[in-house]
Amino acid sequence: MPRGWEHLPFFSSDWPPIRDRLAGTEWLPGPARVFAALDTVPPERARVVILGQDPYPTPGHANGLAFSVNPGVALPRSLANIMAELRADTGAAPSTGDLSHWAQQGVLLLNTSLSVPPGAAGAHSRWGWDRLARQAIAEAQRHGPLAFILWGGHAQKAALGLPRPQDLLIASAHPSPLSARRGFFGSRPFSRTNDWLAAQRLPLVDWAGHGCATGTGGAITEP
C-alpha cells in the first residue's frame, strides 16, 4: 500500500477483492507500478490533479501515471495532443512522454481504474477502483487547495462534487483526436494552473522539465 494513503477505507474494504481478482492473471501496469501515482505523490505534496481513465492496454506503455508512457515509447495520439497544447501554451514540452517529473512535483496523475488486461481497455473499470480515486483526492484536499485539470466527460464525472470554491477547476474536451478540436486545443491548462499556483504562493510546475516554470505573466520561478 502506498505510504501516506494506507489509511484510506479503500485499502481495507475494496483492495482485497480486487487483488484477489487480479491474482494469477496478466494485467497492466503490474504489481510494481499499480500504485505509482500515489507512491510518487504523498497527500501533503499534491497540488494538481489530472484524472485519466485506465492504464494504456499495450504492454510496455503504461507506467502507472495517467497519460504517461515509458521513455522511448512512441506518443499515443492523446498524449501527442497534450504535448502540442503544452508547447502552444508555454513554448516548451518534454522530449519524451514520460511524465514522472510532473508527479515528482506534486501533480497527481491518477487513473480512475488502476489496472487493465492487455488489449482490453476499460475491462476493469467497474471493479471499484473509482472509489480509491475519490478518496485519494479528498485526502489530498485536507492539506490545501488543489488545481483540477479534467479532460473529457469521464474525468469530469469521476470528480463530480469534489472541487471546492478554493480549488481551481479547468474542465475541457478530452485530448483524444476525436474531441481535441472541440475545446481542448487553446484551453491553456498548464499556464492557467501555474498562474493559479502563483496566486496561492505555491511553487509552479515545471511542465517541460527544463528546470524552470512559467505562467502567462512571464514570471519564471524555480520549482
C-alpha positions as CSV (number, residue, x, y, z in Angstrom):
1,M,0.0,0.0,0.0
2,P,1.3,3.5,-0.8
3,R,2.8,5.3,2.2
4,G,0.6,8.2,3.4
5,W,-2.5,6.8,1.8
6,E,-2.8,3.4,3.5
7,H,-5.5,4.6,6.0
8,L,-8.0,5.2,3.1
9,P,-11.1,3.0,3.5
10,F,-10.4,1.6,0.0
11,F,-7.4,-0.4,1.2
12,S,-9.3,-2.3,3.9
13,S,-12.6,-2.8,2.0
14,D,-12.1,-2.7,-1.8
15,W,-8.5,-3.6,-2.4
16,P,-8.6,-7.2,-1.1
17,P,-11.3,-8.4,-3.5
18,I,-9.6,-6.5,-6.4
19,R,-6.3,-8.0,-5.5
20,D,-7.9,-11.5,-5.5
21,R,-9.4,-11.0,-8.9
22,L,-6.0,-9.9,-10.3
23,A,-4.2,-12.8,-8.8
24,G,-3.0,-15.3,-11.5
25,T,-4.0,-13.0,-14.4
26,E,-2.0,-10.8,-16.7
27,W,-2.6,-7.1,-16.2
28,L,-1.0,-3.8,-16.7
29,P,0.9,-1.9,-15.4
30,G,1.6,-4.8,-13.0
31,P,2.1,-5.0,-9.2
32,A,5.2,-2.9,-9.1
33,R,3.5,0.1,-10.7
34,V,-0.1,-0.2,-9.8
35,F,0.0,2.5,-7.2
36,A,2.8,4.5,-8.8
37,A,0.7,7.8,-8.8
38,L,0.2,7.6,-5.1
39,D,3.7,6.2,-4.3
40,T,5.2,9.3,-6.0
41,V,2.9,12.0,-4.6
42,P,2.0,11.7,-0.9
43,P,-1.2,13.6,0.0
44,E,0.5,16.5,1.6
45,R,2.5,17.2,-1.6
46,A,-0.4,17.0,-4.1
47,R,-1.2,20.4,-5.6
48,V,-2.5,19.4,-9.1
49,V,-4.9,16.6,-10.1
50,I,-5.1,15.2,-13.6
51,L,-7.5,12.3,-13.9
52,G,-7.2,9.6,-16.6
53,Q,-9.5,6.6,-17.3
54,D,-7.3,3.5,-17.1
55,P,-3.7,2.4,-18.0
56,Y,-2.7,2.0,-21.6
57,P,-3.6,-1.6,-22.6
58,T,-0.5,-2.0,-24.8
59,P,2.3,-3.9,-23.0
60,G,5.3,-1.7,-22.3
61,H,3.4,1.6,-22.4
62,A,1.7,2.1,-19.0
63,N,3.9,3.2,-16.2
64,G,1.2,3.8,-13.6
65,L,0.8,7.5,-14.2
66,A,-2.2,8.8,-16.1
67,F,-1.5,9.7,-19.7
68,S,2.3,8.9,-19.2
69,V,4.3,6.3,-21.2
70,N,7.7,4.8,-20.6
71,P,10.7,6.6,-22.1
72,G,11.3,5.6,-25.7
73,V,7.7,4.7,-26.4
74,A,6.0,6.5,-29.3
75,L,3.4,9.0,-28.1
76,P,-0.2,7.8,-28.1
77,R,-2.4,10.3,-30.0
78,S,-4.0,11.8,-26.9
79,L,-0.6,12.3,-25.3
80,A,0.8,13.8,-28.6
81,N,-2.1,16.3,-28.4
82,I,-1.3,17.1,-24.8
83,M,2.3,17.8,-25.8
84,A,1.1,20.0,-28.7
85,E,-1.1,22.1,-26.4
86,L,1.7,22.3,-23.8
87,R,4.1,23.6,-26.4
88,A,1.5,26.1,-27.7
89,D,0.6,27.2,-24.2
90,T,4.1,27.6,-22.6
91,G,6.5,27.4,-25.5
92,A,8.1,24.1,-24.5
93,A,7.3,20.4,-23.9
94,P,9.2,17.4,-22.6
95,S,11.3,15.4,-25.0
96,T,9.5,12.1,-24.1
97,G,6.1,11.0,-23.0
98,D,7.4,10.0,-19.5
99,L,5.5,12.4,-17.2
100,S,7.2,11.2,-14.0
101,H,8.8,14.6,-13.5
102,W,5.3,16.1,-13.2
103,A,4.4,13.6,-10.5
104,Q,7.6,14.4,-8.7
105,Q,6.5,18.0,-8.4
106,G,3.1,17.2,-6.9
107,V,1.0,16.5,-10.0
108,L,-1.3,13.6,-9.1
109,L,-1.6,11.7,-12.4
110,L,-4.3,9.3,-11.2
111,N,-6.4,6.9,-13.3
112,T,-9.9,6.2,-12.1
113,S,-9.1,2.5,-12.8
114,L,-5.6,1.3,-11.9
115,S,-5.5,-2.0,-13.8
116,V,-6.3,-3.2,-17.3
117,P,-5.8,-6.6,-19.2
118,P,-3.5,-6.3,-22.2
119,G,-5.5,-5.2,-25.2
120,A,-8.8,-4.8,-23.3
121,A,-9.2,-1.1,-22.4
122,G,-11.8,-0.5,-19.7
123,A,-12.2,-4.1,-18.7
124,H,-11.6,-3.4,-15.0
125,S,-13.5,-0.1,-14.9
126,R,-16.4,-1.5,-12.9
127,W,-14.2,-3.2,-10.2
128,G,-14.5,-0.4,-7.7
129,W,-11.2,1.4,-8.4
130,D,-13.0,4.7,-8.8
131,R,-13.6,4.8,-5.0
132,L,-9.8,5.0,-4.5
133,A,-9.6,8.0,-6.8
134,R,-12.3,9.9,-5.0
135,Q,-10.9,9.0,-1.5
136,A,-7.4,10.0,-2.5
137,I,-8.5,13.4,-3.9
138,A,-10.5,14.1,-0.8
139,E,-7.5,13.2,1.4
140,A,-5.2,15.5,-0.6
141,Q,-7.7,18.3,-0.2
142,R,-7.3,18.1,3.6
143,H,-3.8,19.5,3.1
144,G,-4.7,22.6,1.0
145,P,-6.3,23.8,-2.2
146,L,-5.9,21.8,-5.5
147,A,-5.9,22.6,-9.1
148,F,-8.1,20.1,-11.0
149,I,-7.4,19.6,-14.7
150,L,-10.2,17.4,-16.0
151,W,-10.1,16.4,-19.7
152,G,-13.3,14.9,-21.1
153,G,-16.6,13.7,-19.7
154,H,-15.2,10.7,-17.9
155,A,-12.8,12.7,-15.7
156,Q,-15.4,15.4,-15.1
157,K,-18.0,12.8,-14.0
158,A,-15.4,11.0,-11.8
159,A,-14.6,14.2,-10.0
160,L,-18.1,15.4,-9.7
161,G,-18.7,17.3,-6.4
162,L,-15.0,17.2,-5.4
163,P,-13.7,20.6,-6.5
164,R,-14.4,23.3,-3.8
165,P,-14.5,27.1,-4.1
166,Q,-10.9,27.4,-3.0
167,D,-9.8,24.9,-5.7
168,L,-9.1,25.6,-9.4
169,L,-11.2,23.8,-11.9
170,I,-10.1,23.6,-15.5
171,A,-12.5,21.4,-17.5
172,S,-12.3,20.9,-21.2
173,A,-12.7,18.4,-24.0
174,H,-10.5,15.3,-24.0
175,P,-7.2,15.5,-25.9
176,S,-8.3,12.5,-28.0
177,P,-8.1,13.2,-31.8
178,L,-11.9,12.7,-31.8
179,S,-12.5,15.7,-29.5
180,A,-9.3,17.8,-29.1
181,R,-10.5,20.4,-31.5
182,R,-13.8,20.8,-29.6
183,G,-12.2,22.8,-26.7
184,F,-9.0,21.1,-25.7
185,F,-6.8,23.0,-28.0
186,G,-6.5,26.5,-26.8
187,S,-7.7,25.8,-23.3
188,R,-4.2,26.6,-21.9
189,P,-4.4,24.4,-18.8
190,F,-0.7,24.5,-18.0
191,S,-0.2,28.2,-17.8
192,R,-3.5,28.7,-16.1
193,T,-2.6,26.2,-13.5
194,N,0.8,28.0,-12.9
195,D,-0.9,31.4,-12.7
196,W,-3.2,30.0,-10.0
197,L,-0.4,28.4,-8.1
198,A,1.5,31.7,-8.2
199,A,-1.6,33.4,-6.7
200,Q,-1.6,30.8,-4.0
201,R,2.1,31.4,-3.3
202,L,2.8,27.8,-4.2
203,P,5.7,26.6,-6.4
204,L,5.0,26.5,-10.1
205,V,5.1,23.2,-12.1
206,D,8.0,22.9,-14.5
207,W,5.9,21.2,-17.2
208,A,8.7,21.0,-19.8
209,G,11.3,19.6,-17.4
210,H,13.9,22.4,-18.2
211,G,14.4,23.5,-14.6
212,C,12.0,26.4,-14.5
213,A,8.3,27.0,-14.7
214,T,6.4,29.8,-16.5
215,G,2.9,31.3,-16.1
216,T,1.1,33.5,-18.6
217,G,2.5,36.6,-16.9
218,G,6.0,35.6,-18.0
219,A,7.5,35.3,-14.5
220,I,9.9,32.4,-14.1
221,T,10.1,30.6,-10.7
222,E,12.3,27.7,-9.7
223,P,10.0,24.7,-8.9
